[in-house]
Amino acid sequence: MALALSAGAEAATPETAGSLTPLMPMFDTADTGIAEYSGDIVQEDAATYDASYNTNEDVAANERDVYNYLTGTMGMNSAAASGVMANMYRESRFYVDITNDYGTAYGLCQWYGDRWTNLQNYCNNNGLDWHTLYGQMRFLEYELNSLSSLRSYMYGISNDANGAYHAGYEWCRVYELGGNTSDTTRCDSRGTLARDTFWPKYQNGSTGGYTGWRSENGRDYWYENGVKQGTTGRGKEIYDSGSNAWYWLDANQGGAKAVSKDVYQESNGSKWVRYDANGHMIKGWDTNDDGTYYFDLVTGAMTKGDATIDGLPCSFDTVTGIALNCAWKRINGKDYWYEGGKRQGYDPNNAAYRGKEIYDPASNGWYWLDNVQQGAKAVSKDVYQESNGGKWVRYDENGHMVKGWDTNNDGTYYFDQVYGTMAKGIVTIDGNLYLFDVDTGVMQASITTSEEAMADRVIELVNQERTSRGLQPLVKDDRLMVAAAARAKELSQRYSHTRPNGSECFTILWHLGIDYGYAGENIAMGQRTPEIVMNDWMNSSGHRANILNENYDCIGVGYTMVDGHPYWVQLFTGDFDW
């Protein structure tokens, strides 16, 4: 018979997302006056920075992208954007990857302390890179949404030079200084910079053809060189390098970004793709109320039919793409079990993995998925499993876990009615004692109620003989009882104190782990009653000596009827009297 060993699979432990601390004031280096404004570069008088930054950055492009994000994605007017940009210039001069204040502040807005930590956590939790302009602008937007009064003020500001001044002043007071009203000099400097420098440049809202997202009436639209995209045909797929994600612009919504939607695209050989709640093209595994799906990691195409994912066979509905779940699939004459689209009981990368036990509610049966057979259902097989303390179980020709009695060419076995565990050693079943081989599980002996009654009568007669002579009565021992019952059945094959396998009779005690200092065996054949067999034994000197041996403490009696012939066995044990 074939054997297998089960091993449990470890489950991955989910990581805990970082948390955000409450918004606290942000303090920057001292403002300096403006010497001149030339093109996209604002120069400061004798500014002293302990800053470390990437000198390869295109700060002019960064400035333009910041403006586009503020006015396009966030929907601010040019005055409000000028106010934010004046403050941002004072903090970082539009360097994204800049560390200042002796390594304690970072980025466009020089986020400090807990706010720098918040920047990292927010971006990490939302699949963003906090080193990028896009990631930092997303975080700025998040922070502004938590400052309801400032947000309302910035979106209600008049779109003129005076509005730019007040936007710069108020952004400094609330966002940068946390509501500090004493540092009016700094706030005035930021307001003046917004009014006199950034407002003149951006008051017309023209940046040479805007490319990026704009929020309009609660929906996001993508512009390229000032032209809204995705308005014709069925729409358009675009890639946004800022978020490193693909999006679908839905013509049915006037080019608006598709969110939480499946879209059929003719590109790349035709494919179904899915966009999440943020409009990002989904790649990899995804689960919703309908089921589990898998999307190609490169193209985003929904997988249908059979596929190999991470080296593991998987299967999906050929029409809907829904992964097979708690379902059998027959391949080349073998049955395989799939959960969430993944074949179970098979790990090609783990040589120690033996398989998996599963329950199928449809058939109300337990099955073994054999790693040796790439997860195929085991049939007509004995399997060792490490669960429930370690157990041998048997699966029949249909793969069902066997429970209760089972007989094959090797012998008779018993399997637990709940766990399917193969019985070994001495077991009580339905009130009867059974002896099963401790290695193979083959039943060696049983004691029925009637057989035990005959044996108990012999023990009663033995103790009558002993107590009448002042000897201690012997104690009935269950282990000796099944050992004697097994020996009684062996007598029908070989009537001798030598067992059918050629070993001496006492090896059965060793086999059952019965320790003893003294041991004896009486056997008999043909006697019909306990009284007759006891009479014959007492009239035989050797048998009589065993019955009355004062070194013995315990007794077991076996009785069986084979082909109309009764067989009897007495087994005695005792400890050494040290």
NUMIDREN-671400 format. One line per field, with one value per residue (C-alpha): residue number from 1; residue in one letter; x, y, z. Coordinates in steps of 0.25 Angstrom, whole numbers, plus 5000, padded with zeros to 4 digits. Example, Ala and Ser with C-alpha at 12.3 -4.5 7.8 and 13.67 -1.06 7.14 Angstrom:
<pts>
n = c(1,2)
res = c(A,S)
x = c(5049,5055)
y = c(4982,4996)
z = c(5031,5029)
</pts>
This chain:
<pts>
n = c(1,2,3,4,5,6,7,8,9,10,11,12,13,14,15,16,17,18,19,20,21,22,23,24,25,26,27,28,29,30,31,32,33,34,35,36,37,38,39,40,41,42,43,44,45,46,47,48,49,50,51,52,53,54,55,56,57,58,59,60,61,62,63,64,65,66,67,68,69,70,71,72,73,74,75,76,77,78,79,80,81,82,83,84,85,86,87,88,89,90,91,92,93,94,95,96,97,98,99,100,101,102,103,104,105,106,107,108,109,110,111,112,113,114,115,116,117,118,119,120,121,122,123,124,125,126,127,128,129,130,131,132,133,134,135,136,137,138,139,140,141,142,143,144,145,146,147,148,149,150,151,152,153,154,155,156,157,158,159,160,161,162,163,164,165,166,167,168,169,170,171,172,173,174,175,176,177,178,179,180,181,182,183,184,185,186,187,188,189,190,191,192,193,194,195,196,197,198,199,200,201,202,203,204,205,206,207,208,209,210,211,212,213,214,215,216,217,218,219,220,221,222,223,224,225,226,227,228,229,230,231,232,233,234,235,236,237,238,239,240,241,242,243,244,245,246,247,248,249,250,251,252,253,254,255,256,257,258,259,260,261,262,263,264,265,266,267,268,269,270,271,272,273,274,275,276,277,278,279,280,281,282,283,284,285,286,287,288,289,290,291,292,293,294,295,296,297,298,299,300,301,302,303,304,305,306,307,308,309,310,311,312,313,314,315,316,317,318,319,320,321,322,323,324,325,326,327,328,329,330,331,332,333,334,335,336,337,338,339,340,341,342,343,344,345,346,347,348,349,350,351,352,353,354,355,356,357,358,359,360,361,362,363,364,365,366,367,368,369,370,371,372,373,374,375,376,377,378,379,380,381,382,383,384,385,386,387,388,389,390,391,392,393,394,395,396,397,398,399,400,401,402,403,404,405,406,407,408,409,410,411,412,413,414,415,416,417,418,419,420,421,422,423,424,425,426,427,428,429,430,431,432,433,434,435,436,437,438,439,440,441,442,443,444,445,446,447,448,449,450,451,452,453,454,455,456,457,458,459,460,461,462,463,464,465,466,467,468,469,470,471,472,473,474,475,476,477,478,479,480,481,482,483,484,485,486,487,488,489,490,491,492,493,494,495,496,497,498,499,500,501,502,503,504,505,506,507,508,509,510,511,512,513,514,515,516,517,518,519,520,521,522,523,524,525,526,527,528,529,530,531,532,533,534,535,536,537,538,539,540,541,542,543,544,545,546,547,548,549,550,551,552,553,554,555,556,557,558,559,560,561,562,563,564,565,566,567,568,569,570,571,572,573,574,575,576,577,578)
res = c(M,A,L,A,L,S,A,G,A,E,A,A,T,P,E,T,A,G,S,L,T,P,L,M,P,M,F,D,T,A,D,T,G,I,A,E,Y,S,G,D,I,V,Q,E,D,A,A,T,Y,D,A,S,Y,N,T,N,E,D,V,A,A,N,E,R,D,V,Y,N,Y,L,T,G,T,M,G,M,N,S,A,A,A,S,G,V,M,A,N,M,Y,R,E,S,R,F,Y,V,D,I,T,N,D,Y,G,T,A,Y,G,L,C,Q,W,Y,G,D,R,W,T,N,L,Q,N,Y,C,N,N,N,G,L,D,W,H,T,L,Y,G,Q,M,R,F,L,E,Y,E,L,N,S,L,S,S,L,R,S,Y,M,Y,G,I,S,N,D,A,N,G,A,Y,H,A,G,Y,E,W,C,R,V,Y,E,L,G,G,N,T,S,D,T,T,R,C,D,S,R,G,T,L,A,R,D,T,F,W,P,K,Y,Q,N,G,S,T,G,G,Y,T,G,W,R,S,E,N,G,R,D,Y,W,Y,E,N,G,V,K,Q,G,T,T,G,R,G,K,E,I,Y,D,S,G,S,N,A,W,Y,W,L,D,A,N,Q,G,G,A,K,A,V,S,K,D,V,Y,Q,E,S,N,G,S,K,W,V,R,Y,D,A,N,G,H,M,I,K,G,W,D,T,N,D,D,G,T,Y,Y,F,D,L,V,T,G,A,M,T,K,G,D,A,T,I,D,G,L,P,C,S,F,D,T,V,T,G,I,A,L,N,C,A,W,K,R,I,N,G,K,D,Y,W,Y,E,G,G,K,R,Q,G,Y,D,P,N,N,A,A,Y,R,G,K,E,I,Y,D,P,A,S,N,G,W,Y,W,L,D,N,V,Q,Q,G,A,K,A,V,S,K,D,V,Y,Q,E,S,N,G,G,K,W,V,R,Y,D,E,N,G,H,M,V,K,G,W,D,T,N,N,D,G,T,Y,Y,F,D,Q,V,Y,G,T,M,A,K,G,I,V,T,I,D,G,N,L,Y,L,F,D,V,D,T,G,V,M,Q,A,S,I,T,T,S,E,E,A,M,A,D,R,V,I,E,L,V,N,Q,E,R,T,S,R,G,L,Q,P,L,V,K,D,D,R,L,M,V,A,A,A,A,R,A,K,E,L,S,Q,R,Y,S,H,T,R,P,N,G,S,E,C,F,T,I,L,W,H,L,G,I,D,Y,G,Y,A,G,E,N,I,A,M,G,Q,R,T,P,E,I,V,M,N,D,W,M,N,S,S,G,H,R,A,N,I,L,N,E,N,Y,D,C,I,G,V,G,Y,T,M,V,D,G,H,P,Y,W,V,Q,L,F,T,G,D,F,D,W)
x = c(5000,5005,5007,5008,5011,5003,5009,5002,5004,5007,4999,5005,5003,4997,5006,5000,4999,5006,4997,4996,4998,4990,4994,5004,5010,5021,5033,5043,5055,5054,5049,5058,5055,5053,5065,5059,5050,5055,5047,5044,5055,5053,5066,5068,5077,5088,5079,5086,5082,5087,5080,5083,5076,5076,5083,5078,5064,5057,5051,5044,5037,5034,5028,5019,5014,5011,5002,4996,4992,4987,4978,4975,4974,4970,4962,4968,4968,4981,4981,4980,4990,5000,4998,5002,5013,5019,5020,5025,5036,5040,5041,5048,5050,5042,5052,5044,5056,5061,5065,5067,5068,5079,5072,5059,5050,5047,5041,5033,5027,5038,5029,5035,5035,5022,5017,5029,5026,5011,5016,5023,5011,5001,5009,5012,4998,4993,5003,5010,5025,5027,5040,5032,5025,5012,5012,5015,5004,4994,4999,4997,4983,4980,4985,4977,4964,4967,4967,4953,4954,4966,4961,4948,4956,4965,4954,4946,4958,4956,4964,4972,4985,4978,4973,4987,4993,4982,4984,4999,4997,4986,4993,5006,4998,4990,4997,5011,5010,4999,4990,5001,4997,5009,5018,5011,5025,5026,5012,5012,5025,5019,5006,5014,5022,5009,5003,5016,5023,5014,5001,5006,5012,5000,4988,4984,4984,4992,5004,5007,4997,4993,4996,4990,4977,4967,4955,4942,4928,4933,4940,4954,4958,4972,4977,4988,4994,4981,4972,4962,4965,4956,4944,4942,4939,4938,4949,4964,4974,4985,4997,5000,5015,5012,5004,5011,4997,4989,4975,4962,4956,4941,4935,4921,4924,4930,4945,4944,4953,4946,4946,4941,4938,4942,4945,4947,4958,4962,4976,4987,4978,4966,4965,4956,4962,4958,4960,4959,4952,4964,4963,4976,4977,4977,4988,4989,4978,4965,4953,4939,4925,4925,4937,4952,4959,4974,4979,4992,5003,5007,4995,4984,4977,4966,4970,4960,4961,4974,4987,4999,5001,5014,5017,5003,4992,4980,4966,4956,4942,4944,4933,4933,4947,4942,4952,4948,4945,4942,4941,4946,4952,4956,4968,4974,4966,4969,4961,4967,4962,4962,4960,4960,4965,4977,4979,4981,4990,5001,5014,5024,5034,5034,5039,5035,5020,5012,4998,4985,4973,4960,4945,4935,4921,4914,4918,4920,4933,4948,4958,4973,4980,4994,5005,5013,5002,5002,4990,4981,4971,4977,4969,4970,4982,4986,4992,4999,4995,5001,4988,4981,4994,4998,4989,4988,4975,4970,4963,4954,4953,4945,4955,4946,4952,4948,4942,4938,4941,4949,4954,4964,4973,4983,4972,4962,4964,4956,4956,4951,4936,4940,4955,4957,4969,4973,4972,4985,4988,4976,4963,4949,4939,4924,4927,4936,4952,4960,4975,4981,4995,5002,5010,5000,4987,4982,4972,4979,4968,4955,4947,4932,4923,4920,4935,4938,4927,4934,4948,4943,4937,4951,4957,4946,4950,4965,4963,4955,4966,4976,4968,4964,4979,4982,4988,4985,4974,4979,4975,4969,4977,4971,4984,4986,4972,4974,4988,4981,4970,4980,4988,4975,4973,4987,4985,4976,4987,4998,4995,5008,5014,5022,5014,5011,5023,5032,5034,5032,5018,5023,5027,5012,5014,5027,5019,5008,5018,5014,5026,5027,5037,5030,5021,5014,5004,4994,4987,4976,4967,4954,4948,4934,4932,4941,4938,4944,4956,4959,4958,4967,4977,4977,4979,4992,5004,5010,4997,4993,5007,5004,4990,4995,5009,5010,5019,5008,4999,4991,4983,4977,4968,4966,4954,4950,4943,4949,4942,4934,4947,4949,4962,4967,4979,4983,4994,5000,5010,5016,5027,5040,5040,5052)
y = c(5000,5014,5024,5039,5049,5062,5075,5088,5101,5114,5125,5139,5149,5162,5175,5186,5199,5211,5221,5236,5245,5258,5270,5279,5292,5292,5302,5306,5314,5329,5336,5345,5356,5355,5361,5358,5350,5344,5334,5322,5324,5333,5337,5340,5350,5342,5331,5321,5306,5294,5287,5274,5272,5266,5276,5269,5273,5282,5292,5300,5287,5284,5298,5296,5282,5288,5299,5289,5279,5291,5296,5283,5272,5280,5291,5303,5317,5323,5333,5321,5313,5325,5326,5311,5312,5325,5317,5305,5313,5318,5304,5296,5305,5294,5283,5270,5262,5272,5270,5283,5287,5278,5266,5268,5273,5268,5271,5282,5287,5283,5274,5273,5262,5255,5261,5255,5241,5244,5247,5233,5226,5232,5229,5215,5212,5217,5211,5224,5228,5239,5243,5248,5261,5253,5246,5259,5267,5255,5257,5272,5270,5260,5269,5281,5272,5271,5286,5289,5304,5306,5298,5306,5319,5315,5311,5323,5333,5344,5341,5354,5360,5363,5348,5343,5352,5346,5332,5333,5339,5330,5317,5321,5324,5311,5301,5305,5311,5303,5315,5324,5338,5345,5343,5353,5357,5343,5342,5356,5352,5340,5348,5358,5348,5341,5355,5361,5349,5337,5344,5352,5339,5330,5340,5336,5321,5318,5309,5306,5295,5287,5272,5265,5262,5273,5271,5275,5274,5263,5255,5254,5257,5255,5267,5266,5280,5286,5276,5267,5252,5240,5247,5239,5225,5216,5224,5223,5216,5226,5224,5234,5234,5242,5231,5220,5215,5212,5218,5217,5230,5226,5233,5230,5239,5250,5245,5244,5234,5221,5216,5202,5197,5186,5190,5182,5187,5183,5186,5175,5164,5169,5168,5171,5180,5185,5199,5200,5211,5220,5217,5210,5198,5185,5175,5162,5156,5163,5159,5165,5160,5152,5144,5144,5148,5150,5161,5160,5167,5174,5176,5176,5165,5157,5143,5132,5117,5110,5117,5116,5127,5127,5113,5108,5102,5111,5111,5122,5122,5123,5134,5142,5140,5136,5127,5113,5112,5099,5092,5079,5080,5067,5067,5055,5045,5051,5060,5073,5083,5098,5109,5123,5119,5112,5097,5092,5081,5084,5092,5090,5098,5091,5076,5074,5077,5065,5070,5075,5069,5076,5075,5076,5079,5075,5061,5062,5055,5057,5056,5056,5064,5058,5067,5055,5055,5070,5071,5060,5054,5041,5028,5015,5020,5020,5034,5039,5052,5061,5067,5063,5058,5050,5039,5029,5030,5022,5028,5018,5016,5029,5037,5038,5037,5023,5023,5010,4996,4993,4980,4977,4966,4970,4968,4976,4990,5001,5016,5026,5031,5045,5047,5035,5031,5017,5008,5003,4995,4992,4999,4998,4999,4998,4992,4981,4980,4979,4977,4984,4982,4995,4996,4992,4994,4980,4974,4963,4959,4963,4960,4959,4960,4945,4942,4952,4945,4931,4938,4945,4931,4925,4937,4935,4920,4923,4933,4922,4912,4923,4929,4915,4913,4926,4933,4947,4947,4951,4965,4964,4973,4978,4977,4963,4960,4964,4958,4944,4946,4948,4936,4928,4931,4927,4913,4910,4912,4906,4899,4902,4912,4916,4926,4924,4933,4924,4934,4929,4932,4944,4952,4957,4963,4971,4975,4981,4988,4980,4980,4968,4961,4947,4942,4929,4923,4912,4907,4897,4892,4885,4888,4893,4901,4909,4898,4887,4894,4898,4884,4879,4890,4887,4873,4876,4879,4889,4897,4896,4902,4914,4916,4915,4923,4933,4942,4945,4958,4959,4950,4951,4939,4937,4929,4927,4917,4913,4903,4897,4896,4904,4909,4914,4923,4928,4938,4942,4953,4958,4968,4964,4964,4972)
z = c(5000,4997,5008,5009,5020,5022,5025,5029,5020,5027,5025,5022,5033,5028,5031,5039,5032,5038,5045,5044,5056,5057,5049,5056,5053,5043,5045,5034,5033,5033,5021,5013,5004,4989,4981,4967,4959,4946,4938,4947,4957,4969,4976,4990,4998,5005,5008,5018,5016,5022,5011,5004,4991,4977,4968,4956,4959,4949,4959,4948,4943,4958,4960,4947,4952,4966,4959,4950,4962,4970,4959,4952,4962,4974,4966,4973,4966,4961,4974,4983,4976,4976,4991,4993,4984,4991,5003,4996,4990,5004,5009,4998,4985,4979,4981,4983,4989,4999,5014,5022,5036,5039,5034,5041,5030,5016,5003,4996,5009,5018,5026,5040,5051,5052,5039,5032,5038,5033,5019,5019,5025,5016,5003,5007,5011,4998,4988,4986,4986,4997,4990,4978,4974,4972,4985,4993,4986,4989,5004,5004,4998,5010,5020,5015,5015,5030,5032,5028,5031,5023,5012,5011,5012,5000,4991,4994,4991,4981,4968,4968,4973,4987,4988,4985,4996,5006,5001,5004,5017,5022,5017,5025,5038,5038,5030,5033,5047,5052,5055,5061,5060,5066,5054,5045,5038,5032,5028,5022,5014,5008,5005,4998,4990,4985,4981,4975,4969,4966,4963,4952,4946,4947,4948,4934,4937,4925,4926,4912,4910,4923,4924,4935,4944,4946,4955,4950,4957,4965,4954,4949,4935,4928,4919,4909,4904,4909,4902,4910,4906,4905,4899,4886,4883,4895,4902,4904,4913,4918,4927,4938,4941,4954,4960,4952,4948,4936,4935,4926,4921,4919,4907,4913,4924,4915,4917,4932,4939,4941,4955,4961,4947,4937,4923,4910,4902,4888,4890,4893,4886,4893,4908,4920,4930,4944,4950,4965,4974,4970,4955,4956,4946,4955,4954,4961,4970,4973,4980,4981,4984,4971,4974,4972,4959,4954,4945,4937,4944,4931,4922,4933,4925,4933,4933,4928,4927,4932,4935,4943,4953,4962,4958,4962,4953,4954,4947,4944,4938,4923,4921,4934,4939,4953,4960,4963,4977,4986,4973,4966,4952,4945,4937,4929,4938,4951,4960,4966,4976,4974,4984,4980,4966,4972,4971,4986,4991,4982,4984,4974,4981,4994,4994,5009,5006,5005,5002,5008,5014,5010,5012,5001,5006,4993,4996,5011,5010,5014,5003,5002,4991,4988,4986,4979,4969,4967,4976,4970,4979,4986,4984,4990,4998,5013,5017,5029,5034,5045,5049,5062,5068,5056,5049,5038,5030,5018,5005,4997,4982,4981,4990,5002,5016,5021,5035,5043,5039,5026,5021,5010,5006,5017,5028,5036,5041,5048,5046,5056,5053,5054,5050,5042,5050,5048,5061,5066,5079,5089,5086,5092,5080,5084,5097,5092,5093,5080,5078,5065,5061,5066,5053,5042,5049,5045,5055,5062,5073,5078,5091,5089,5101,5101,5099,5111,5119,5117,5121,5133,5138,5137,5144,5155,5156,5157,5168,5176,5175,5179,5191,5196,5198,5204,5192,5187,5175,5162,5155,5142,5132,5119,5112,5116,5112,5097,5097,5102,5092,5081,5085,5085,5071,5068,5074,5063,5053,5062,5075,5082,5092,5079,5071,5056,5053,5060,5072,5086,5092,5101,5089,5089,5102,5097,5085,5094,5103,5115,5125,5134,5144,5143,5132,5129,5119,5120,5107,5104,5093,5092,5106,5104,5118,5127,5138,5129,5124,5139,5144,5133,5136,5151,5148,5141,5149,5140,5138,5153,5156,5148,5153,5168,5166,5177,5168,5158,5161,5148,5138,5124,5118,5104,5098,5084,5075,5061,5052,5064,5073,5086,5089,5103,5107,5121,5122,5135,5139,5152,5156,5162,5178,5180)
</pts>
